[in-house]
Amino acid sequence: MSGILRLMLVDDEAPARTRLRNLLDDIAAELPTEVVAEAADGLTALEQAPSCQADVALIDIRMPGMDGVELARHLARLPVPPAVIFVTAFDRYAVQAFELAALDYLVKPVRAARLADALKKARPRADDAERLGKSALAIRQNLSCLERGRILLVPVAQILYFKAEQKYVTARTEQREYLLEESLVHLEAEFCERFLRIHRSCLVARSALAGVERAADEADGEARWQVILDRVAERLPVSRRQWSQVKALVRARGQ
């Protein structure tokens, strides 16, 4: 890659970020770089990423809140994602890191020559995003929601259903709703093991499905069904096309 490489440094320890900056200074003649963003946690890095337009993110793995592996999954879904190099004191995450299409995996303390070799691997970022999208480990544990100028994390395990409404998708938890800038089709593909489509505009968490009941309006004499969910009173309509799958799941859970 020609020109100056734009970097984001993500580590919860300030001395570790300073150490990386010093190493980058040491290799500047061989490989010019510019640090365009720094973050002490994954959530802050995710907020900065769209605007800083880093070519490469150097990411620690063990961080409070959102760890480095989860951050890498979110970064890969940016329109122009940065390449990822993990920089950590632990070597036990190496296999998972490479499944996530990381450029490299550096174990602290990092040597300048080793850092330079890793950064030289930087290549068109779309290739990494495509490989990450095909990885089974690309399944996220949290979804991100922009609300009042800040990013909120929504744990996927707490989501009862997704409902498509105009250009947004609503994610419903027991406590509240969140508006996501996500595609229902992509959510279904990523979380097919956890969610079941019950309608062209709705996915329901399999674990939240408590049963089904006939809908009140049967004016044409044909049965209409709706899903009963755990922990919320709302009922969701089931389309004719999806009814057989919903019925099969309800019967399986009742056994």
N, C-alpha and C positions, 0 to 999 in steps of 0.2 A: 504494500500500500504506500503510495507516494504522499509527500506532504507531511504536515504535523498531525500526529495521532491525538485525537481528543479523548481524554480519560475522565471517568468518574471513579472516585475512591469511596468505598463503603466499608467502614469498620467502626465498631462501637468504642474502640480505644483510640484516643487522639494520638498517643505516641506511635501506634502502628501506622496511622496515616502519615505522620511526619516521617517515619522510616521509609515508607514508599516514596514520598516526595524526594527524599535524599537519594534513594536509589535511582529515581528517574533523572535527577541531576547528573548522577555518575555516568549514565548511558546517553546523555543528551547529544553528544557529538555523533554517536553511532545511530541513535534513533530519537529524533526530536519529538517531544510530546508536550501537550498542554493539559493541565488539570482544569476541567471546566465545571466540576461540581464535586463536593464532598458531603458525605452524610454519615451520621453515627448510628443509623438504624435503617431497616428496610423500608419502612413506610415513608420516611423523609426522602429516601432515594427514589422511591416510586413517584413521589410528588414532583421531584426535580427533573426526572428523566425526559419527559416530553419536550421541555424547553431547552435543556442543556445540549441535547443532540450529541451525546458522547459516541465515539466509535467503539470504545471498549469500556466495560465496567469491571473494575477490580474489586471483588466482593469477598468479605469474610463470611463464614458460614454460621458460626455460633454467635448470634446477636439476639438481644431481647425483642419480644414482639414478633415481627416477621423475620424469619431467619433468611440466610443467603440463598438457600435452595428455593424457597417460596418466592423470594424476590426475583430470581432468575426466570421462574415460570411466568411471572407477570410482565417482566421486561420483554420477553419474547413475543408478547402480544401487542406491543407498540407498532404503529405503522412502519417505523424504521427502527428496529430494535438494535441495541448495542450488542457486540460480541461480549461474552462473559469469560473472565478468568477468576477462578476461586483462589483466594489467598488465605490460608487458615493454619492454625496450629495443630489440626487434627487430620490424620491421613485416612480415617475410616470412611470418609464420605466420597472417596475418589471415584468409585464405580458409579455411584449415583450422579456425580458431577458430569461424568462423560456421557451418561445416558441423557443428560440434559443438554448435550451438544456444547459443553463448555470448550473454549479454545485450549485451556490448560488448567492444571491444578497444582498450585504452588504451596509447599509446606513451609511455614515460618521456622527459623529465620530465613528469609529469601535472599539469595545472592544476586548481585546486579546482573551478572551474565545470564543467570537463569531467567530473570525477569525479562531481559532483552529478547531472549529466545522465544519466550511465550508471546510477547507483544508482536514479534515478527510474523506470527501465524495469523494475524488479523486479516480477514478476507471479507468479501461482500456479505453484509449482515443478513440479507434475505435467505441465504443458504442455511445459516444457523437456525433461523426462525422456522424454516420448512422442516428441518430435521427434528427440531424440538416438538413441533406440532404432531409429528408421527410417533413420538416416544410415548410409551405407556406412563412414564413418570412425569409427563407434562400435565397430568390432572392436578388442578389447583385445590388447595384446601380452603382458600378464601377468594372471594370476588371483591373487586374494588368499586366504590360508588363515590362519585364527586358530589358533594353536598355543601352548599354555602362556602365555597372556596377551599374546602379541605377534602381529603380522601378518607373515606371510611372503609374498613374491612368488614365484609359480611361472611362469617364462617359458613361454608357450604353445608355442613352437618346440621345447621340450624334452619335451613331454608325448607319450608313446607311445599312451596310451589313457585313456578315461574309462569307469568302471564304476559303475553305480548299485547302491547297497547300502543298503536301508532308506531312511532320510531323508537320507543323505549320498551324495555322488558321490566316488569315489576317482579321483584323477589320478595316473597312474603315469609316472615318468620313469625313466631308466636307473639312477639312484642310489637312489630311494626312492618311497614313496607319500605323497600328501597328501590330507587330507579337506577337501572343499569343500562349502560350503552353497549349492550351485547346483543348478539343475534340468537334467537331461540333455536335455530338450526344448529349453530355452533355449540350452544349449551347442551343440547340433546346429544350431539356427537361426543362431547367431552365427558359428560356425566351420565351416559346411557345405563350404567350399572346401578346408579342411585335414583334416577328419575324415569318416570313412565309418561309417555304422551297420552293424554286423555282427550285432547281436542287439538285442532290445528293451531290454536293460540295458547295452549296450556300444557305444562309439564308438572307432574305431581311427584313428590318424594315417595318412593315405594314404602318406606318405613312409616310415613305419616298417613297412609291409606287405612282408615278405620272401617270402611264399608261403603255400600251404595244404597241408594233409595230411589223410589220413583219420584219424578218431578211432579209438582202440583198441576201443571198445565198439560193436559192430555186431550185437548179439544178434538184432535183428529182421530182419537181412539187408539193411537199407536203409543206404545210405552216409551217414555223418556227417562233416562237415568242420570243421576248426579252423584258425585263422590262425597262421602263424609270423611272429614279429616280429623285427626287427633289435635286437640288443644285449641282449635278455632271453630267458631260456629258456622263460618261461611261454607256454602255448598258450591261445587263446581260442576258444570254440565259435561257429560260424556257424549262424544259424537258417535254416530252409528258405526263409523269406520273403526273406531278404537274400542268399541264396547267389548268385543271378544277378548282382547288382551286384558282389559280392566277386570272383567268377570273371572278370567283365569287366575289373575293375581289374588283376587279376593277369596276365591275358593282354595287356593294354595295356602293362604295365610290362615284359613279357618280349619285346616286339617290338623 
